[in-house]
Amino acid sequence: MYAVIRAGGKQYRVAPGDVIRIEKTQAEKSGPLEFTDVLAVSAEAGQIARPQGEGARVLGDIVEQGRADKILVFHYKRKKQYKKLAGHRQPFTAVRITEIAFDGHKFTAPELPAKKEKKEKKARPAHAEPQAHKAEHKAEHKAEHKGHEKKAAAHKGEHKAEPKPAKHSAKKSDSKHKKK
């Protein structure tokens, strides 16, 4: 069972239980919404009927209202140093189709399962053992870190201990003067 409806200048194929995003409506944030502009209805597979007059209607519940993801609009003209960037977020209303009524027949969506209430977590009593464990862990970490520092210092000491090659200070001009 499905119907084709018109909403916000667009056409949607809907079935009971579907959630569709339509153009934003002026309805409240939650509550029922009725679509009377039904273009076609299919009660059985392979049969499509066009409703006459006000014989068909589609009912839905508003799930949420919001704005879609941002779309970047970029205008560009080459060789003219013209660039323009704008963003746009289209507002929408999400509707869950609950019922399609046509020619005396009603097709309803199955009820949503009730939301489970979150249980509050009980605070565990603070024991001395976990804190002692944390202190132990910190001490081990510090000792490990000090070991790394000692190794790094030893490597630095080894590197500095190597003598640098001596530069010859004798100049070529000195050797010429000695010959005289």
C-alpha positions, 0 to 999 in steps of 0.5 A, spaced: 500 500 500 502 506 498 500 513 495 503 519 491 502 526 495 504 533 493 507 537 499 511 543 498 511 543 490 514 536 490 511 529 490 513 523 494 511 516 494 509 514 501 507 508 505 505 507 512 511 507 517 515 511 512 519 518 514 519 523 509 523 530 509 518 535 506 519 543 505 518 546 512 511 547 514 508 552 519 505 546 523 507 546 531 514 542 532 510 535 534 503 533 532 499 530 527 499 533 519 494 531 514 495 531 506 489 532 502 493 533 495 493 525 494 495 524 486 495 516 486 493 511 491 495 503 490 491 498 494 494 492 491 501 491 487 500 493 480 493 497 481 494 504 481 487 509 482 486 516 482 482 518 487 476 522 485 474 528 489 476 528 497 476 521 497 483 520 499 487 523 505 494 521 508 495 522 515 502 523 519 506 525 525 511 531 525 517 527 528 522 533 527 523 540 524 530 542 522 535 544 517 539 540 512 546 540 511 550 546 508 550 547 501 556 551 498 554 556 492 560 558 489 560 563 483 566 564 479 568 567 473 575 566 470 580 571 468 575 576 471 578 575 479 570 574 481 569 569 486 563 569 490 561 564 496 555 563 500 552 557 504 545 555 504 541 550 509 534 548 507 529 548 513 525 541 513 520 538 517 520 530 518 514 527 518 512 519 519 506 517 515 501 513 520 495 512 515 493 512 508 485 512 507 482 511 501 475 509 499 473 507 505 479 503 507 484 505 512 492 502 512 495 504 518 503 504 520 505 499 526 506 503 532 513 504 534 516 501 540 515 505 547 522 508 548 526 505 554 527 509 560 534 510 562 536 507 568 540 511 573 547 508 574 548 507 582 555 510 584 560 505 586 563 506 593 570 509 593 575 503 596 582 504 598 584 499 593 583 502 587 586 509 589 592 505 592 593 501 585 593 508 581 598 511 586 602 504 584 601 505 577 603 512 577 610 511 581 611 505 576 610 510 570 615 515 574 620 510 575 620 508 568 620 515 565 626 516 570 630 510 566 629 513 560 631 520 562 638 517 565 639 513 558 638 519 554 643 523 559 648 517 558 647 518 550 648 525 550 654 524 555 657 519 550 656 524 544 660 530 548 665 526 550 668 525 543 673 530 542 673 534 536 678 534 531 683 540 532 684 545 526 690 547 524 692 554 525 698 554 521 697 559 515 700 558 508 703 565 509 707 563 515 711 558 511 713 563 506 716 567 511 720 562 514 724 560 508 727 567 508 
